[in-house]
Amino acid sequence: MNGAALILASFMAFFGVSAAQAETVPLRIQGTISPAVWQAYAARFVDVSGRVIDDANGSISHSEGQGYGLLLALAGDDRASFERIWSFTQTQMLLRSDGLSVWMWRPSDPHVPDINNASDGDILIAYALAMAGRAWEIPRYTAAAAALAEAVGKTSVIEHDGNLILLPGVNGFTAADRPDDGPVINLSYWVFEALPVLQQLAPQTDWQRLAKSGLDLTAASRFGQSELPSEWISLHDSAPKPAAGFDPLFGYNAIRIPLYLIRAGITDKTWLGPFESAWRGAQMRGLPLINVETNQTAATLSEPGYRMLAALVACVDDGTPIPADLRLFTPTHYYPATLYLLSVSYLAERQSKCL
């Protein structure tokens, strides 16, 4: 078996999927976005301090956004911007005594009104640091990535009914916090492509087992006629169900699930089928947010970054070319622009024929 085949076999073994269900090796990321496109994003959403600004959400910053900013700076091969974003993250958000980042920073005082974390943000930051440390040969990035990955494993990965699950935050989601429906999870917090990297960084946690539980829960959380997961899912009973107190929507968070599956190389219809069905033609019309209990569309997201997710799924599914109006990056708001560039970065590396 040659080197590439060994890497592929190792990657598939990590996720416990067959060759028919995963056909790629881990992403490279570095240099997969043109400098001009990255600079257009950075000029709009990254300030001089390195703060990634969510301009549709009160101009706050969050750990997720800092992680995305780091990944996209690596994709644009921009070491200076990466260092700036990391500096803000390290000094303004890595404030907790357990080594995790606070989930949100706002422009007004107090900048950090809530010190809870968001585990997806912590994972994204650790992953981006690890990939940058490897790409640019900067040991301090790798060391910081390992410390953060270890902290996530110690605080946010827990046993439940014989499985490992990822808490969305240290506080507020356990069975003790929510005795009627806890623990509560969010499947879009499983950044699948990052988990093999975290396994190398912090082997004290069984990230492979966590990856398998995420895939198992994705398969088990096919609710209602749409067979889509809700944003917030209760694991209180024997089968997953939409969590109490949240709208039962396949919504803004959950639309990242197929993106994360694809970027991890998990592209078989076994996993992407419900998303393909829900998004058929959505690259032209817009992405539906669906109530999984009524099967009604609660809203349609028409910005290019949202439509690009449907175009990505169609490309991976059958090689459908990206629509002409989606081939030029036009930044609108932080979140759809970010989803757009994460999709383009993947396509440039793995499915360039669709571009």
N, C-alpha and C positions, 0 to 999 in steps of 0.2 A: 504494500500500500504506500503510495507516495505521500509527500508532506501535506499537500492540499487535501487529499482524501482523509488523512489522519485528523486534520483539523475539523473537517466536516463531520466525520464520525464522532469525534469528541463532542462537538456542538449539539448534534442530534441526540447523543446519549444523555447530555445534560438535561434536555427538556423532555426526554422520554418519548420522542416522536420518531416516526419511521422516515425513511428516505422519501417516501411519497408525500409526507406532510411538511418537510422542511428541506429546502434545497440550497441554502446559502451558508457561507461561513460568516463569522462575526464581521460587523461593519468596520471600515477603516476610519470614516468620518472626515479626517483631515483633507482639506482641499476639495471637498465635494460641492461647495458653493462658490461661485465666482466672487472675487474681491469686490466688484462693483455692486453685486446684489447684496452681499453682506454689509457693505458700507451704507447702502440705502436703508437697510433694516436698522443698523446701529445709529444712524443719524436721526432716525425717527423715535427709537424706543430706548436707547442707552444714553444716559446723561454723562457729563464729564467725570463724575465720581465713580462710574461703573454701575450705577443703579439702573436696572431694567424696569421700565415704567409700563404699568398696565393702564393705558390711556382710556380705556372704557370702563374702568373700575376705580374712579376717584384718584387716578394717578398714583396708586399704591405700588409697592413692590412686594413680591412674595418669593419664598424660597424656590418654588417651582420656576418662576421667571428667571431667577438668577441661574438656576441649573440649565434652563434652556439657553440663556444667553451665553453661558460658557460653552455649551455644545456647539452653538452656531458660530461662535468666534473660532473654535477649532475647525469647524467645517469651512470657514472663510480663511483659515490659515493665518489668523491675525493674533500674534502673540501679545502685542501691546494691549489690545482690547480685552483679551482673555485675562491678562494680569490686572487690568483696571476693574473688571467685573468681579474677579476673585477678591481683590482688595476690599471692595465694598462689602461683599458677602462675609468675608472673614471678620471685618472690624465692626460691622453694623448688625449682623444677623446671627453669627455664631456666638450667641450670648448665653446659652443655657449651660448649667453646670454639668449636664450629662453628655456634652459634646455635640448636641444637635443644634440645628438652626431654628430660630423662631420662624413662624410661618409667614409673618407679614410685617412690613415696615411702611409707615405712612408719612407723608410730607409734614403733617402738622404734629405738634406736641400733644401727648407723648408719642414719639415715633413708633414705639413698640407697646401697644396697650394690652397685648395678649402674648404670653411667652410660650404657648403651646406650639408644637412643631407640626409639620405636614410631612409624612414619611416619603411621599413621592418627591418632594423637593429635596429632601436629604439624599435620596438615592440618585437623583439627577445630578446633584452637585458632586457627589462622590464619584460617580461614573465619568462625568466630564473631566474631573481632575485626573482620574486614572488614565483616561485615554490621551489627555494632553501630556501627562508625565511621560507616557510611552512614546508619543509621537515626537515630542520636542526634547526628550531626554532631560527632564527636569525632576530630579528626585524629590524635591520638597512638595511638588504637586502629588506625587505618588504617596508620599508619607501622609499628607493631609487627607487624601482619599481613603487610605487604609484606616485612619483614626475615625473618620466619619462613618465608614461602612461598619466598623466594629461597634460604634455607638448605636447605629440603627439596629443591628442584630441584637444587641443587649436589651434595648428598650421597646422596640416596635414589632418584633417578630415573636409570636407567642404560640404555644400549643393550644389547640382546641379540637376536641373530639378525635384525637389521633392524628391531626394534621397540623402543619405550621401555617399560620395566617399572618397577614401584615395589617397591623393597626393603622388607620389613617393618621392618627396622632396618639401621643402617649396618653393624653387625658381625654376622656369623654366617650370612648368607644368600646370598652371592655364589658363583659357580663356584669361586673360589679358596678360600673358606671351606668349601665342601662339594664336593670334587672328584668324588664319586661320583654326586651328583644335583643339584648346584646349577646355576643359581640356583633358589632356592625362593621362592615368593610366597604371598600369602594374598589372595584376591580380595575379601574383606570390608574390606580396607584401602583400596580404591578408593572414596572418598567422592565419588560422581559429581557430586552437586549442587555440590560445592565447586570443581570443576576449572575451570569457566568464570570463577569469581571469582579463582582463583589465576592464571589467564591474564592478567587485567587487572593483578594485583598484581605479578607477577614474570614478565614476558614473555620473559625469557632462557630459560626452560624451555618446551618445546612441550607444554603441558598438554592441548591438543586431541588431539595424537598419543597421549599417555598415556591419555586417555579412550577413544580408539578401540581401543587395545591391550587395555584392560580389558574392553571389550565383546566383542572378538574372543576373548579368553581365556575369558570367561564362556560363550560359545557353544561353544568347543572343549573345555571341561572338564565334559562331561556323562558322568559315569562310571557304568558298570554299568547295571543294570535301572532304577534310579531316575532316571538321567540328571541327577544332582546333583553339584556340585563338592565335593571334600573340603576340609577346612580348609586344609591345607598342600599345595601343588602344586609338583612338580618340573618345571622347563623344560629339563632336561638333554638329553632326547632330542627327536626331531622332533615329537612330540605330547605335550601335558601329561599327567601321571599323578600319582597320590597320592605324596607325598614319603616317602622312607624315614625310619623312626624316629618317625613319628607315626601315631596311629590313623587309618585312612582314613574319617573321619567327616564327614558333613555335620552340623556341630555348632554349639557356642555362638557361635563367630565367624561362621560361614557363614550363619546365619539372618538376619544383617543385610543380605545381598546384595539380596534383593528389596525391602527397605525403602529402601536407597540408590537402587536403580533407580527405584522409584516416586517418591521425593522429588525425583529429577532429571527427572521427567516421562517416563521410559521405561517405558511401561505396556502395550505390546503383548504379545500371547501369544508372539511370537517370543522374548521375553526371560523372561517370567514363567511360561511353560507348565510347565516341570518343577516349579517351586515350587507352582503351583496344584494339580498332580496329587498331589504329596506331602502337601499340606496340606488337601485336601478334607475338610471337616468338623472340622478341627483347632481351629477357634475354639470348639468345644464340648468336644472330647475332650482336647486338649493337643497340643503341637507335638512331632513325632517327631524324634529325632536318629538319622540313618540311616547304617549302614555301607555305603559306596558299592560295596564289593567283594562283600559277601554279601547286600545289600538287606535286612538285618535291622535292626529298630529297637533301638538300644542303650539308649535312655531316652526318656521322654516328659515334656515340660515343661508343667506344668499351671497355673502361676501366670498371673494375668490378663494381665500384660504380654507373655508369650510367645503366649498365645492371641490377643491383639490383632493380632499380625503376620499370622496366618492370616485374621482378620476384615478386616484392611486389604486383603489380596490379593483376598478375595472381594468386597469393596466395589468395588475398582477394576475387577475382572473383569466383574461383572454388576450392580453396584448393590445387592448384598445388604446390608441394614441391619446395623449392628453389634448383636450380641446384647445384650439388656437388661442382663444382669449385667456387661457390659463397659463400660457407659456411665458408670459412676461410678468415679472414680479411688480405688483403695484401695492405698496403697503397701505393697509386700511387701518385696522386696529391691532393691538399687540397680539391677542390670542390667535385670531385667524392667520395673521402674518407669520406667526411662529409655526403653526401647524403646516402652513404652506412650505416654509423652508425646510422643515423636518422631512416633509414628503419629497421635495425636490432633491435634497441631499441623498436620500435613499435611491431615488430614481436615477440620479446621475451616476451612482456607483453600481447599481444592479440592473436597472431596466432603462438604459439610455435610449433604447429604440422607441420607447413611448414618448420621449421628448422631441 
